[in-house]
Amino acid sequence: MWDERFSEPGFAYGKEPNDFLVSVAGRLKPESRVLCLGEGEGRNAVWLAQRGHRVTAVDLSTVGLEKARRLAEARHVTISTVHADLAAYDLGDAAWDAIVAIFLHLPPDARRDLHRGVVQALAPGGVFVLEGYATDQLQHGTGGPKNLSMLLALAELKDQLAGLELPIARQVTRGVYEGRYHAGAGAVIQIVATRPRATPPTA
Ligand SMILES: C[S@@+](CC[C@H](N)C(=O)[O-])C[C@H]1O[C@@H](n2cnc3c(N)ncnc32)[C@H](O)[C@@H]1O
């Protein structure tokens, strides 16, 4: 499905970065090692690279990743791309200063395992940024999966991200206008989660 969508002319979700990511990107330290999960055609990865971060984009779609590399080239930046299924992908251990998941919708088991992997993969002080459609999005019909089990619930996410601090964890309804497929008021979950820095041992 994703290769098909990304083979259509233009960029399915546009070339501009996601609004929520833009609004919180100041929380990333300079030259962060950033892993973008389910990054598709690369709009967020390329924008982060333009801000000086060292970005790796992972996706299931080779067509999307090829477009991401071309977008990076056009913007005179470099990103690394990894073709992988996130249902079976090792994010590593304390390997990333930031992990970004924008409108990535996975089946429940894969979602749980991925979020547990995020907790482990963030370096101390690292930041996880997520925006995705909430279960209430089914009432809006302005984008996202039509299957309830693929949509996000705040309580579940908080549980899966246990161990991280949550400066932002909310559900909001906002206008999401991103390319052809996100077109109107949508119910979204927004998360900024940080891994606490290691505290020095007390004497
Ligand atoms: C709605 S698109 C969002 C793309 C991008 N994050 C953005 O905001 O423009 C969802 C993306 O998740 C990717 N995806 C879905 N399931 C995946 C999986 N199991 N492993 C890796 N990528 C996956 C799709 O290929 C697609 O690029």
The ligand as an SDF file (V2000), in Angstrom:
LIG
                    3D

 27 29  0  0  0  0  0  0  0  0999 V2000
    1.1520    8.2760    7.1920 C   0  0  0  0  0  0  0  0  0  0  0  0
    2.7480    7.8590    6.6330 S   0  0  0  0  0  0  0  0  0  0  0  0
    3.7090    9.0900    7.4940 C   0  0  0  0  0  0  0  0  0  0  0  0
    5.0550    9.3240    6.8590 C   0  0  0  0  0  0  0  0  0  0  0  0
    5.9050   10.3740    7.5690 C   0  0  0  0  0  0  0  0  0  0  0  0
    6.1430   10.0470    8.9590 N   0  0  0  0  0  0  0  0  0  0  0  0
    5.2880   11.7420    7.4720 C   0  0  0  0  0  0  0  0  0  0  0  0
    4.8640   12.2670    8.4840 O   0  0  0  0  0  0  0  0  0  0  0  0
    5.2530   12.2840    6.3580 O   0  0  0  0  0  0  0  0  0  0  0  0
    3.0980    6.3850    7.5340 C   0  0  0  0  0  0  0  0  0  0  0  0
    4.4580    5.7860    7.2260 C   0  0  0  0  0  0  0  0  0  0  0  0
    4.6950    4.6750    8.0880 O   0  0  0  0  0  0  0  0  0  0  0  0
    5.3660    3.6850    7.3350 C   0  0  0  0  0  0  0  0  0  0  0  0
    5.1270    2.3830    7.9730 N   0  0  0  0  0  0  0  0  0  0  0  0
    3.9320    1.7920    8.2350 C   0  0  0  0  0  0  0  0  0  0  0  0
    4.1120    0.5880    8.8200 N   0  0  0  0  0  0  0  0  0  0  0  0
    5.4660    0.4230    8.9340 C   0  0  0  0  0  0  0  0  0  0  0  0
    6.2860   -0.6240    9.4480 C   0  0  0  0  0  0  0  0  0  0  0  0
    5.7570   -1.7440    9.9620 N   0  0  0  0  0  0  0  0  0  0  0  0
    7.6230   -0.4640    9.3980 N   0  0  0  0  0  0  0  0  0  0  0  0
    8.1790    0.6620    8.8600 C   0  0  0  0  0  0  0  0  0  0  0  0
    7.4490    1.6830    8.3640 N   0  0  0  0  0  0  0  0  0  0  0  0
    6.1090    1.5620    8.3870 C   0  0  0  0  0  0  0  0  0  0  0  0
    4.7670    3.7700    5.9510 C   0  0  0  0  0  0  0  0  0  0  0  0
    5.5650    3.1790    4.9850 O   0  0  0  0  0  0  0  0  0  0  0  0
    4.6270    5.2820    5.8040 C   0  0  0  0  0  0  0  0  0  0  0  0
    5.7830    5.8400    5.2560 O   0  0  0  0  0  0  0  0  0  0  0  0
  1  2  1  0
  2  3  1  0
  2 10  1  0
  3  4  1  0
  4  5  1  0
  5  6  1  0
  5  7  1  0
  7  8  2  0
  7  9  1  0
 10 11  1  0
 11 12  1  0
 11 26  1  0
 12 13  1  0
 13 14  1  0
 13 24  1  0
 14 15  1  0
 14 23  1  0
 15 16  2  0
 16 17  1  0
 17 18  1  0
 17 23  2  0
 18 19  1  0
 18 20  2  0
 20 21  1  0
 21 22  2  0
 22 23  1  0
 24 25  1  0
 24 26  1  0
 26 27  1  0
M  CHG  2   2   1   9  -1
M  END
$$$$
